[in-house]
């Protein structure tokens, strides 16, 4: 895995070197630059395949095509054979070479045939055109900025910020979205001039013309349901997962595993062990609390003969590394899981260069606990058209009683009960239910929290399971889940692969009926059946990962807020309102979990701004 950077237009002395400096953490094994008429490319390399032959930027022998590429192409053997059959010869055994040679034969339509995790820039000197291409789900990041006379691009927004023509003024909408949702869900960036290339998209930029965006792939709503039996569904899913995992083990170095006690990583581990020619190493983080899954992870590791390494992140008083974890991200995620994930990646990188993870299973197989909650609200609003009038009664119900209706480790608390009451108020507006559920600071409270304007009114929303899953793949998956995993792993030179996000597996599940996602009190029914066949603990309940900041780590969070949400810091940044901060600190002292999420988000914003805007 690697880092890429570059720009078109007039060459600026030393700029490409400064951009490479900003992406060096992504590629500790080598770096290079290439500048020709109208283009400068930079690259840093984390070598996984063909250590000696994969130097980049890569330029074809005739000098026509140059490429800076980050990723792994899992159907490399099949595509290489096709290209060779068309008469092209390869100089290396590195998958990078597929891209210029495939483009030379088939043109940009070839990009849609790549199956993998990738983000790259290709320059065609003959047509004076640059192509920016990102993988189907947005597993690998790619940022870009329009500049006078061209375009700048990189794996890291910090590299784009080196360009003197990139607008680094703060975007109020992006800041507001972050405070509300704990991430930026729409491809914007805190810096107004920087955007994220959408997943499954090709940006084509001919010289002296405006950029053109083309979607070569998009997630879809589920189609007409297949008539397969459950056993047939499990057969086909099992075969696909087996093939996907086998392909994603390709590496010149041993591949490790991120292993929890849950279904997702257990499935990956069992199939990986079947194909690996070595004893694998599994990494698990432990917080030694009620939600700790170390015992289940150990059980799986022993079953597959893997070495098991536990990363203990139990020091409740030490949040000193939280700033480092936030500062390494091009866009932060306001979630306390950032720190243990950062520490897990740091520990794994000491032993391996590549890990397989379970990210994407919840989106593909229907695993999130809120999927069932949305289904309950949808049924309620259909059965009782006037149920929205009952919201005052909800505010009178003890939180402990409401907790029974929501499958979550933490108690709703006072703020959570108010959230439920507001969702009931919005029962006649499904879009209001959805936005309220996704937000830690909803539309009613955001103007009390910050001076960032009023949110745009929500549009219509379908709360069916199919549509909620689709929205999750469009927003939460690329801009929260995958952004977080890529940034925190690559900060340590570690490549994280996500087998459940093979497009074939996603498209396979598009014809599955609802009962294969949620049924008999279990989510991810098909995936559980696959694990059952493998002898795994398929019946374990889904645990929404929750770092108990409102209870066990409350004292540490209060100290963190003392540093990052002090009146002086709030005044210095001029975004948050101190009364809202104090109100949530008071709720935190009473053990309110929603207050803890808000405070982590607000503190994370100030951390990121301090790390990235000091010289703006």
Backbone torsions as a table, in degrees:
resi	resn	phi	psi	omega
1	UNK	NA	155.1	-166.7
2	UNK	-146.9	-175.7	171.4
3	UNK	-127.4	142.2	178.4
4	UNK	-123.5	156.3	177.1
5	UNK	-159.6	157.9	176.5
6	UNK	170.4	175.5	176.6
7	UNK	-160.9	158.7	174.8
8	UNK	-109.9	170.4	-179.6
9	UNK	96.0	-165.1	-176.8
10	UNK	-60.3	140.1	179.5
11	UNK	-74.5	136.9	178.2
12	UNK	-113.0	123.7	-175.3
13	UNK	-54.5	126.4	174.3
14	UNK	77.5	-5.6	-174.4
15	UNK	-66.7	-45.9	-176.5
16	UNK	-64.9	-31.4	176.7
17	UNK	-67.8	-38.0	177.7
18	UNK	-68.1	-36.3	177.7
19	UNK	-66.3	-39.8	177.3
20	UNK	-64.4	-39.3	176.4
21	UNK	-55.9	-37.9	-176.5
22	UNK	-73.7	-17.0	179.8
23	UNK	-112.1	9.2	-173.2
24	UNK	-60.9	-33.3	-179.3
25	UNK	-62.2	-22.8	-179.3
26	UNK	-79.5	-14.7	-176.4
27	UNK	-147.2	82.9	-176.2
28	UNK	-78.1	-6.0	-172.4
29	UNK	-96.6	-5.2	179.7
30	UNK	168.3	162.2	178.1
31	UNK	-153.7	162.0	178.8
32	UNK	-165.9	163.7	175.7
33	UNK	-135.7	157.5	177.3
34	UNK	-147.9	126.2	176.7
35	UNK	-128.9	132.7	175.5
36	UNK	-140.0	-172.3	-177.0
37	UNK	-59.0	113.4	174.0
38	UNK	83.5	2.6	-176.6
39	UNK	-147.8	139.1	168.2
40	UNK	-129.4	130.6	179.8
41	UNK	-123.8	142.4	174.1
42	UNK	-130.5	158.9	-176.2
43	UNK	-157.2	141.2	167.0
44	UNK	-125.6	143.7	-167.7
45	UNK	-119.7	131.1	163.6
46	UNK	-104.8	104.3	-170.6
47	UNK	-78.8	120.5	177.8
48	UNK	-115.0	-38.8	178.9
49	UNK	-125.5	141.8	174.8
50	UNK	51.6	71.3	-177.3
51	UNK	-52.3	-38.8	-172.5
52	UNK	-88.9	-21.2	-169.8
53	UNK	-110.5	4.9	-172.0
54	UNK	-107.3	23.6	-177.9
55	UNK	-61.2	142.9	179.5
56	UNK	-135.7	164.9	-3.3
57	UNK	-58.1	145.5	-178.2
58	UNK	-101.2	134.4	-177.4
59	UNK	-125.9	134.8	178.3
60	UNK	-65.9	158.6	-174.8
61	UNK	-58.1	-33.8	-179.7
62	UNK	-84.1	-1.2	178.1
63	UNK	77.7	3.0	-174.8
64	UNK	-73.8	-42.9	-170.2
65	UNK	-118.1	129.2	175.2
66	UNK	-123.8	146.7	-173.7
67	UNK	-139.6	138.0	164.8
68	UNK	-122.1	121.1	-165.1
69	UNK	-133.6	139.3	176.0
70	UNK	-126.3	119.4	176.3
71	UNK	151.5	-171.1	174.4
72	UNK	-138.9	131.2	177.3
73	UNK	-102.7	112.4	-172.9
74	UNK	-79.3	-24.1	175.1
75	UNK	-96.7	29.2	178.3
76	UNK	-54.0	-47.7	-177.1
77	UNK	-59.7	-42.6	-178.7
78	UNK	-68.0	-42.4	-179.6
79	UNK	-69.5	-36.9	177.4
80	UNK	-61.6	-43.7	179.6
81	UNK	-61.1	-39.1	179.7
82	UNK	-66.6	-40.6	180.0
83	UNK	-67.8	-41.8	177.9
84	UNK	-63.8	-37.0	178.0
85	UNK	-64.7	-25.2	178.4
86	UNK	-84.8	-0.9	173.8
87	UNK	105.5	1.7	179.3
88	UNK	-88.3	146.5	177.7
89	UNK	-111.5	139.8	178.7
90	UNK	-95.2	141.4	176.5
91	UNK	-97.1	-15.1	-176.2
92	UNK	-134.7	174.2	171.6
93	UNK	-106.3	21.0	-177.0
94	UNK	-97.2	139.7	-177.0
95	UNK	-67.0	-16.7	177.6
96	UNK	-54.1	-39.6	-173.2
97	UNK	-66.3	-20.1	174.7
98	UNK	-54.7	-39.3	-167.9
99	UNK	-68.9	-53.6	178.2
100	UNK	-66.7	-38.0	-178.6
101	UNK	-71.0	-40.8	177.1
102	UNK	-64.3	-40.5	177.9
103	UNK	-64.1	-40.1	-178.5
104	UNK	-60.4	-32.6	-178.2
105	UNK	-89.1	-48.0	-168.2
106	UNK	-107.4	-9.2	-177.5
107	UNK	77.3	-169.9	-174.5
108	UNK	-66.5	-15.2	176.0
109	UNK	-63.6	-19.8	179.3
110	UNK	-63.8	-29.5	-175.4
111	UNK	-60.2	-32.6	-178.9
112	UNK	-69.6	-12.9	-178.6
113	UNK	-90.3	-6.0	-179.9
114	UNK	-76.0	133.5	175.1
115	UNK	-119.5	111.1	-177.7
116	UNK	172.3	-160.1	174.8
117	UNK	-116.8	118.9	-172.2
118	UNK	-160.7	153.9	168.4
119	UNK	-151.0	126.5	-176.9
120	UNK	-150.4	161.9	173.6
121	UNK	-120.4	131.3	177.2
122	UNK	-124.4	132.0	178.1
123	UNK	-115.2	128.2	176.7
124	UNK	-105.7	107.8	-176.4
125	UNK	-68.1	-26.4	-178.4
126	UNK	-69.8	-45.2	-178.5
127	UNK	-95.2	-4.1	-178.0
128	UNK	54.8	48.0	-176.7
129	UNK	-126.7	138.8	173.3
130	UNK	-108.7	137.0	173.9
131	UNK	-115.9	129.1	169.9
132	UNK	-109.2	130.9	-173.4
133	UNK	-135.4	135.0	179.5
134	UNK	-126.2	147.5	-175.0
135	UNK	-64.3	171.4	-169.2
136	UNK	-55.5	-45.7	-173.2
137	UNK	-102.7	-5.3	-176.3
138	UNK	81.8	35.3	-179.4
139	UNK	-68.8	-39.5	176.9
140	UNK	-103.8	137.5	-174.5
141	UNK	-80.2	151.5	173.2
142	UNK	-153.8	113.1	179.5
143	UNK	-105.4	151.1	177.1
144	UNK	-146.9	163.1	179.4
145	UNK	-147.5	134.5	172.4
146	UNK	-74.7	132.6	178.2
147	UNK	-131.6	158.1	178.6
148	UNK	-55.8	122.1	177.0
149	UNK	83.9	6.2	179.8
150	UNK	173.0	-144.9	-176.3
151	UNK	-149.5	145.7	174.5
152	UNK	-116.5	152.5	-173.8
153	UNK	-155.6	156.1	178.8
154	UNK	-172.7	161.4	168.5
155	UNK	-67.8	-22.1	-173.9
156	UNK	-126.1	131.0	176.8
157	UNK	-63.6	-30.4	178.9
158	UNK	-60.0	-32.4	178.1
159	UNK	-69.6	-39.7	177.9
160	UNK	-63.7	-34.8	-179.0
161	UNK	-65.2	-14.2	175.5
162	UNK	-71.4	-23.7	-176.4
163	UNK	-75.1	127.6	-174.5
164	UNK	-65.6	-17.5	-177.6
165	UNK	-95.2	-1.0	-179.8
166	UNK	-82.6	128.3	-179.2
167	UNK	-73.9	115.0	-179.1
168	UNK	-106.4	17.9	172.3
169	UNK	-69.2	153.3	-174.0
170	UNK	-80.9	138.5	180.0
171	UNK	-93.3	113.7	-175.1
172	UNK	-63.0	-37.5	-178.8
173	UNK	-65.4	-42.9	179.5
174	UNK	-63.5	-41.4	177.6
175	UNK	-63.2	-42.0	-179.9
176	UNK	-66.1	-44.0	178.1
177	UNK	-59.8	-40.5	179.5
178	UNK	-62.4	-46.2	-179.4
179	UNK	-63.8	-33.8	-179.2
180	UNK	-77.3	-44.8	-169.3
181	UNK	-110.2	-4.8	-179.8
182	UNK	75.2	6.3	172.8
183	UNK	-160.5	170.8	179.3
184	UNK	-102.1	109.5	-165.7
185	UNK	-90.8	7.0	-167.7
186	UNK	-128.4	14.9	178.7
187	UNK	86.9	-2.9	175.8
188	UNK	-81.0	173.1	178.6
189	UNK	-132.6	159.7	175.6
190	UNK	-60.0	-32.5	175.2
191	UNK	-85.5	125.1	-171.1
192	UNK	-57.9	-32.6	-174.6
193	UNK	-85.3	-3.0	-175.5
194	UNK	-109.1	136.8	176.5
195	UNK	-129.9	160.7	175.6
196	UNK	-99.6	128.2	173.7
197	UNK	-66.1	128.1	-176.5
198	UNK	-65.3	150.2	175.1
199	UNK	-56.2	149.3	176.7
200	UNK	64.4	28.2	-171.8
201	UNK	-123.8	145.0	171.5
202	UNK	-113.7	125.7	171.1
203	UNK	-102.6	121.4	179.7
204	UNK	-109.5	121.9	-177.6
205	UNK	-125.9	91.9	172.4
206	UNK	-72.2	151.4	176.9
207	UNK	-59.4	138.3	176.5
208	UNK	64.8	18.7	175.1
209	UNK	-132.1	161.1	177.5
210	UNK	-72.4	150.4	177.0
211	UNK	-64.9	148.3	176.3
212	UNK	-120.8	131.6	179.8
213	UNK	-105.3	131.6	178.5
214	UNK	-131.1	131.2	175.4
215	UNK	-90.6	113.9	176.0
216	UNK	-86.8	-13.7	177.6
217	UNK	-158.1	142.4	175.7
218	UNK	-141.8	146.4	173.6
219	UNK	-65.3	153.4	-174.8
220	UNK	-132.3	158.6	171.5
221	UNK	-71.6	155.2	-179.9
222	UNK	-65.9	145.9	-174.4
223	UNK	-94.3	-162.5	175.4
224	UNK	-58.9	141.0	-173.5
225	UNK	-73.2	138.2	176.3
226	UNK	-70.2	154.1	178.9
227	UNK	-95.9	14.5	179.1
228	UNK	-63.9	149.5	172.7
229	UNK	-76.0	166.6	177.6
230	UNK	-58.1	-43.0	-179.5
231	UNK	-61.7	-39.2	178.9
232	UNK	-68.4	-39.0	176.3
233	UNK	-60.2	-43.6	-178.9
234	UNK	-66.6	-40.7	178.0
235	UNK	-56.3	-50.8	-174.9
236	UNK	-69.5	-39.8	179.1
237	UNK	-65.6	-42.8	179.2
238	UNK	-60.8	-43.4	179.7
239	UNK	-64.6	-40.1	179.3
240	UNK	-65.7	-47.7	-179.8
241	UNK	-60.3	-41.3	178.9
242	UNK	-58.7	-45.1	-179.0
243	UNK	-69.1	-39.8	-179.8
244	UNK	-63.8	-47.6	-178.3
245	UNK	-64.9	-41.2	177.8
246	UNK	-56.7	-45.8	-178.4
247	UNK	-65.9	-34.6	-175.1
248	UNK	-83.5	0.9	173.0
249	UNK	-87.5	-2.5	-178.5
250	UNK	-65.0	123.0	-177.0
251	UNK	-175.4	148.5	174.2
252	UNK	-83.0	0.0	-178.9
253	UNK	-130.1	156.2	177.4
254	UNK	-59.2	143.4	179.4
255	UNK	-103.3	135.5	178.6
256	UNK	-99.9	-177.8	-178.4
257	UNK	-131.9	138.4	163.6
258	UNK	-92.3	119.3	-170.2
259	UNK	-127.9	120.4	170.2
260	UNK	-105.6	-169.0	176.1
261	UNK	-92.6	6.3	-174.7
262	UNK	-86.8	178.2	-175.9
263	UNK	-66.1	-45.6	-168.8
264	UNK	-59.8	-58.5	-177.4
265	UNK	-69.2	-26.7	177.6
266	UNK	-66.7	-39.5	176.5
267	UNK	-61.7	-49.9	-179.8
268	UNK	-58.1	-44.7	-177.1
269	UNK	-60.7	-43.3	-175.9
270	UNK	-68.9	-38.4	177.7
271	UNK	-74.4	-36.1	179.0
272	UNK	-63.4	-44.0	-179.8
273	UNK	-62.1	-29.7	178.3
274	UNK	-64.4	-32.9	-173.5
275	UNK	-104.9	-21.5	-177.3
276	UNK	-69.0	140.2	179.7
277	UNK	-93.1	19.7	-177.0
278	UNK	-151.1	162.7	173.8
279	UNK	-73.5	123.7	-175.9
280	UNK	-81.7	163.4	174.7
281	UNK	-114.9	128.5	179.4
282	UNK	-109.3	138.7	-177.9
283	UNK	-118.1	129.8	-179.1
284	UNK	-132.2	135.6	173.0
285	UNK	-99.1	143.3	-175.9
286	UNK	-121.5	133.4	174.8
287	UNK	-113.4	1.8	175.5
288	UNK	51.9	42.5	176.3
289	UNK	-122.9	-169.0	-175.1
290	UNK	-64.1	-25.9	179.9
291	UNK	-94.6	8.8	-177.7
292	UNK	-64.7	133.1	-176.3
293	UNK	-113.0	18.5	-176.1
294	UNK	-60.4	-40.6	-177.8
295	UNK	-62.7	-43.6	177.8
296	UNK	-65.2	-38.2	178.0
297	UNK	-64.9	-42.4	178.4
298	UNK	-61.3	-40.0	178.8
299	UNK	-59.6	-44.2	178.5
300	UNK	-67.8	-43.5	-179.6
301	UNK	-59.0	-43.4	179.2
302	UNK	-66.0	-36.6	-178.5
303	UNK	-65.6	-31.9	-177.8
304	UNK	-101.2	1.7	178.7
305	UNK	73.3	30.1	-178.8
306	UNK	-94.8	148.5	167.2
307	UNK	-67.9	139.7	-176.6
308	UNK	-120.3	120.4	178.6
309	UNK	-115.2	124.0	-180.0
310	UNK	-101.0	127.1	178.0
311	UNK	-100.9	110.2	-175.8
312	UNK	-86.2	117.0	179.5
313	UNK	-117.7	43.6	-169.3
314	UNK	-89.7	-1.2	-176.6
315	UNK	-73.1	95.9	-173.0
316	UNK	-66.5	-19.0	-176.2
317	UNK	-93.9	-7.1	-170.5
318	UNK	-110.5	100.6	173.3
319	UNK	-113.2	24.0	-175.3
320	UNK	-64.4	-27.4	-179.2
321	UNK	-87.4	-4.2	-178.1
322	UNK	-62.5	-38.5	177.1
323	UNK	-60.8	-43.3	-179.8
324	UNK	-61.3	-40.5	-179.7
325	UNK	-65.6	-41.8	179.0
326	UNK	-70.3	-41.4	-175.5
327	UNK	-64.9	-26.3	-178.4
328	UNK	-79.2	-7.5	-174.6
329	UNK	-94.5	139.8	176.5
330	UNK	-71.0	-32.0	168.3
331	UNK	-137.7	129.3	-175.4
332	UNK	-75.9	163.9	169.6
333	UNK	-122.0	126.0	-175.7
334	UNK	-85.8	69.2	-175.2
335	UNK	-140.3	134.3	-179.0
336	UNK	-65.1	-15.3	178.7
337	UNK	-68.6	-13.8	-179.9
338	UNK	-54.4	-47.2	-174.2
339	UNK	-67.3	-50.4	177.9
340	UNK	-62.6	-34.0	177.5
341	UNK	-65.9	-43.1	177.1
342	UNK	-58.4	-44.0	-178.9
343	UNK	-70.8	-35.4	176.9
344	UNK	-64.0	-44.6	178.9
345	UNK	-63.8	-40.5	178.8
346	UNK	-60.6	-43.5	-179.7
347	UNK	-68.5	-43.0	-178.8
348	UNK	-64.2	-36.8	-177.4
349	UNK	-65.0	-17.0	176.1
350	UNK	-71.8	-21.7	-174.7
351	UNK	-112.9	-33.0	-174.1
352	UNK	-137.0	165.3	175.2
353	UNK	-102.3	-19.0	-174.0
354	UNK	-136.2	140.6	171.5
355	UNK	-132.6	150.9	168.7
356	UNK	-97.3	137.4	-178.7
357	UNK	-126.2	167.9	-179.0
358	UNK	-95.5	8.4	179.1
359	UNK	-55.5	143.1	176.8
360	UNK	98.3	-19.3	-178.3
361	UNK	-64.3	-40.9	-179.6
362	UNK	-63.1	-37.6	-180.0
363	UNK	-72.6	-38.5	-175.5
364	UNK	-81.7	-37.7	-173.1
365	UNK	-109.0	2.2	174.7
366	UNK	80.0	56.0	-172.6
367	UNK	-101.9	-15.6	-173.2
368	UNK	-70.5	140.0	-178.8
369	UNK	-65.0	-27.3	-178.9
370	UNK	-75.0	-14.8	174.9
371	UNK	-59.6	-45.4	178.7
372	UNK	-66.9	-35.5	179.2
373	UNK	-64.9	-42.4	177.2
374	UNK	-62.0	-38.7	178.5
375	UNK	-61.4	-39.0	178.5
376	UNK	-64.7	-45.4	179.1
377	UNK	-64.2	-38.1	-179.8
378	UNK	-65.1	-42.3	177.8
379	UNK	-64.5	-40.9	-178.4
380	UNK	-61.8	-44.9	-176.8
381	UNK	-70.4	-27.2	178.4
382	UNK	-78.2	-37.4	-177.7
383	UNK	-77.4	-36.1	-176.9
384	UNK	-125.0	88.9	-175.7
385	UNK	-57.3	-24.9	-177.9
386	UNK	-104.5	18.0	-177.2
387	UNK	-63.8	-22.7	-179.4
388	UNK	-64.2	-16.2	178.6
389	UNK	-78.4	-6.8	-176.1
390	UNK	-89.9	2.4	-175.0
391	UNK	-59.3	-35.0	177.0
392	UNK	-60.8	-31.6	179.0
393	UNK	-69.5	-34.3	179.3
394	UNK	-60.0	-38.5	-178.8
395	UNK	-66.0	-14.6	-179.9
396	UNK	-96.2	-9.7	-177.4
397	UNK	-80.1	132.7	176.0
398	UNK	-57.2	138.9	-178.7
399	UNK	-57.2	-37.2	-178.4
400	UNK	-60.8	-33.1	177.8
401	UNK	-73.1	-41.7	177.7
402	UNK	-63.3	-31.6	-178.7
403	UNK	-55.9	-29.0	-177.0
404	UNK	-66.9	-19.8	-178.0
405	UNK	-92.7	-4.0	-176.8
406	UNK	-129.2	122.3	-174.0
407	UNK	-83.9	79.2	-177.2
408	UNK	-142.1	147.6	-175.3
409	UNK	-68.5	-31.7	-176.8
410	UNK	-93.9	153.3	174.2
411	UNK	-74.1	147.1	-179.9
412	UNK	-59.7	-40.6	-177.7
413	UNK	71.4	-175.6	-176.8
414	UNK	-65.3	-47.1	-179.2
415	UNK	-66.9	-37.3	178.1
416	UNK	-66.2	-38.8	176.6
417	UNK	-63.5	-40.5	177.0
418	UNK	-63.8	-37.9	176.7
419	UNK	-60.2	-45.7	179.2
420	UNK	-62.2	-42.5	179.0
421	UNK	-59.9	-41.5	179.2
422	UNK	-68.2	-34.7	176.2
423	UNK	-66.3	-37.7	175.7
424	UNK	-64.4	-42.3	175.8
425	UNK	-54.9	-35.1	-176.5
426	UNK	-91.4	14.7	-176.9
427	UNK	-58.9	-28.9	177.5
428	UNK	-82.4	-2.9	178.0
429	UNK	-127.8	88.2	-177.3
430	UNK	-54.9	-33.3	179.6
431	UNK	-65.3	-32.3	177.0
432	UNK	-68.6	-39.7	176.8
433	UNK	-59.4	-47.1	-175.7
434	UNK	-64.2	-47.7	-177.8
435	UNK	-65.7	-39.6	-180.0
436	UNK	-65.4	-41.4	-179.4
437	UNK	-65.6	-34.5	-176.6
438	UNK	-80.6	-18.7	-172.1
439	UNK	-97.0	142.8	168.3
440	UNK	-89.9	-24.8	171.9
441	UNK	-125.8	106.6	-171.0
442	UNK	-81.4	-179.9	-176.1
443	UNK	-60.9	-27.9	-179.3
444	UNK	-74.4	-27.3	-173.3
445	UNK	-104.5	-14.5	-170.6
446	UNK	-64.1	-32.8	179.4
447	UNK	-74.8	-19.9	172.1
448	UNK	-77.6	-23.5	-175.1
449	UNK	-88.3	-33.4	-171.7
450	UNK	-155.8	157.1	175.1
451	UNK	-93.6	73.8	-175.7
452	UNK	-131.0	19.0	178.1
453	UNK	84.0	178.3	-176.2
454	UNK	-99.3	134.4	179.7
455	UNK	-63.2	151.0	173.9
456	UNK	-66.2	135.3	179.5
457	UNK	-55.5	143.2	-178.5
458	UNK	-69.5	145.2	174.8
459	UNK	-87.9	178.8	179.9
460	UNK	-60.3	149.9	-177.2
461	UNK	-144.3	134.1	176.0
462	UNK	-97.8	122.5	-176.9
463	UNK	-91.6	14.8	175.7
464	UNK	-62.8	153.4	-179.9
465	UNK	-56.5	-42.6	-179.1
466	UNK	-59.4	-44.7	-176.7
467	UNK	-74.6	-38.5	177.6
468	UNK	-63.0	-39.9	176.3
469	UNK	-63.7	-39.4	178.8
470	UNK	-63.2	-45.8	178.7
471	UNK	-62.3	-34.9	178.2
472	UNK	-64.2	-40.7	178.7
473	UNK	-69.0	-33.4	-178.3
474	UNK	-74.2	-31.5	-170.5
475	UNK	-120.6	-68.3	-175.7
476	UNK	-56.6	-44.4	-175.3
477	UNK	-62.4	-57.4	-176.9
478	UNK	-72.9	-38.0	-169.0
479	UNK	-94.5	-13.1	174.6
480	UNK	-115.4	-67.7	-173.0
481	UNK	-60.3	-53.3	-174.8
482	UNK	-76.8	-35.8	174.4
483	UNK	-57.4	-47.2	-178.5
484	UNK	-62.0	-49.1	-175.8
485	UNK	-66.8	-42.7	179.7
486	UNK	-63.5	-48.1	-174.8
487	UNK	-65.2	-42.7	-175.8
488	UNK	-75.2	-31.2	177.0
489	UNK	-76.4	-44.8	-177.2
490	UNK	-72.2	-17.9	172.6
491	UNK	-60.3	-22.8	-179.7
492	UNK	-113.5	14.3	-180.0
493	UNK	66.0	39.2	-178.7
494	UNK	-120.0	129.8	178.3
495	UNK	-92.8	123.4	178.4
496	UNK	-106.7	118.2	178.8
497	UNK	-101.9	149.4	-171.5
498	UNK	-128.9	83.3	-174.2
499	UNK	-57.4	-32.4	-177.8
500	UNK	-67.2	-11.3	-179.5
501	UNK	-102.8	29.5	166.4
502	UNK	-71.4	128.5	-177.4
503	UNK	-55.9	-30.7	179.8
504	UNK	-64.0	-38.0	-179.4
505	UNK	-70.0	-42.9	177.5
506	UNK	-60.6	-47.7	-177.7
507	UNK	-67.2	-32.5	175.5
508	UNK	-59.1	-41.2	-176.4
509	UNK	-81.0	-4.4	-178.9
510	UNK	-68.7	-19.0	179.3
511	UNK	-104.8	13.1	180.0
512	UNK	-83.5	138.5	176.7
513	UNK	-74.3	163.7	-176.5
514	UNK	-55.3	-36.8	-175.2
515	UNK	-67.9	-11.0	174.7
516	UNK	-88.1	-4.8	175.6
517	UNK	-105.0	-48.6	-179.7
518	UNK	-129.0	117.4	-179.9
519	UNK	-165.4	147.7	173.4
520	UNK	54.8	35.0	178.9
521	UNK	77.9	3.7	-179.7
522	UNK	-120.2	146.3	168.9
523	UNK	-95.6	175.5	176.4
524	UNK	47.3	50.2	-172.0
525	UNK	-58.1	-46.6	-177.6
526	UNK	-62.8	-44.7	-178.0
527	UNK	-64.9	-37.0	177.1
528	UNK	-64.0	-38.9	178.6
529	UNK	-66.1	-36.6	175.9
530	UNK	-62.2	-46.5	179.6
531	UNK	-64.3	-36.9	178.1
532	UNK	-58.8	-42.5	177.4
533	UNK	-63.5	-29.8	-178.8
534	UNK	-84.4	-1.2	178.7
535	UNK	85.7	14.9	-177.9
536	UNK	-89.6	171.5	-179.4
537	UNK	-80.9	80.6	-170.5
538	UNK	-75.5	-20.9	-172.5
539	UNK	-92.0	1.2	179.8
540	UNK	-60.3	137.2	-179.5
541	UNK	-68.8	150.6	174.0
542	UNK	-69.8	126.8	176.4
543	UNK	-108.1	117.4	173.6
544	UNK	-70.2	116.0	-171.4
545	UNK	-62.8	125.8	-176.8
546	UNK	-136.1	118.7	172.2
547	UNK	-85.5	115.9	-170.6
548	UNK	-74.1	67.0	-178.7
549	UNK	-65.6	-27.2	-177.1
550	UNK	-80.7	-9.9	-178.4
551	UNK	-125.2	-82.8	-171.4
552	UNK	-63.4	-37.7	-175.1
553	UNK	-106.5	21.3	-175.1
554	UNK	-61.0	-43.7	-177.5
555	UNK	-63.5	-39.9	178.3
556	UNK	-66.0	-38.9	178.1
557	UNK	-66.4	-38.5	178.3
558	UNK	-62.0	-39.7	177.3
559	UNK	-67.4	-38.9	177.4
560	UNK	-60.5	-43.6	178.9
561	UNK	-66.6	-34.1	176.5
562	UNK	-60.0	-33.4	178.8
563	UNK	-80.7	-41.8	-167.4
564	UNK	-108.7	-10.3	178.0
565	UNK	-126.1	27.0	176.8
566	UNK	-68.4	156.7	177.5
567	UNK	-53.0	-38.3	-180.0
568	UNK	-64.7	-43.3	-179.4
569	UNK	-67.9	-41.0	177.9
570	UNK	-61.5	-43.6	178.3
571	UNK	-64.2	-40.6	-176.5
572	UNK	-62.2	-40.6	-178.9
573	UNK	-85.3	-27.5	173.6
574	UNK	66.3	29.9	-178.8
575	UNK	-114.0	-51.4	-177.3
576	UNK	-83.1	161.0	176.0
577	UNK	-107.1	124.2	-173.9
578	UNK	-59.3	-38.3	178.3
579	UNK	-58.7	-35.9	178.7
580	UNK	-68.3	-40.1	176.7
581	UNK	-60.5	-48.3	-178.1
582	UNK	-63.9	-38.5	178.6
583	UNK	-59.6	-42.7	-178.3
584	UNK	-76.3	-29.5	172.4
585	UNK	-63.7	-37.9	177.1
586	UNK	-65.1	-41.7	176.7
587	UNK	-64.3	-37.8	178.3
588	UNK	-60.1	-42.6	-178.9
589	UNK	-63.0	-21.1	175.7
590	UNK	-94.2	6.7	175.3
591	UNK	83.8	27.8	-177.6
592	UNK	-84.9	121.0	-174.1
593	UNK	-71.8	-34.2	179.7
594	UNK	-66.5	-35.3	175.5
595	UNK	-62.1	-39.0	179.7
596	UNK	-63.6	-38.9	179.1
597	UNK	-66.2	-41.3	178.6
598	UNK	-62.8	-43.4	-176.6
599	UNK	-67.8	-41.4	176.5
600	UNK	-60.3	-42.1	179.9
601	UNK	-63.4	-47.4	-178.2
602	UNK	-65.2	-41.5	178.1
603	UNK	-64.8	-39.7	179.6
604	UNK	-62.9	-36.8	177.4
605	UNK	-61.2	-46.7	180.0
606	UNK	-65.3	-37.5	176.9
607	UNK	-59.5	-49.0	-176.5
608	UNK	-64.1	-42.8	-179.8
609	UNK	-62.9	-40.9	177.7
610	UNK	-64.1	-36.6	-178.4
611	UNK	-74.5	-24.8	-168.7
612	UNK	-120.8	-6.3	-175.4
613	UNK	-124.0	10.3	-176.9
614	UNK	-59.5	-35.1	-176.8
615	UNK	-113.7	23.9	-175.8
616	UNK	-65.4	NA	NA
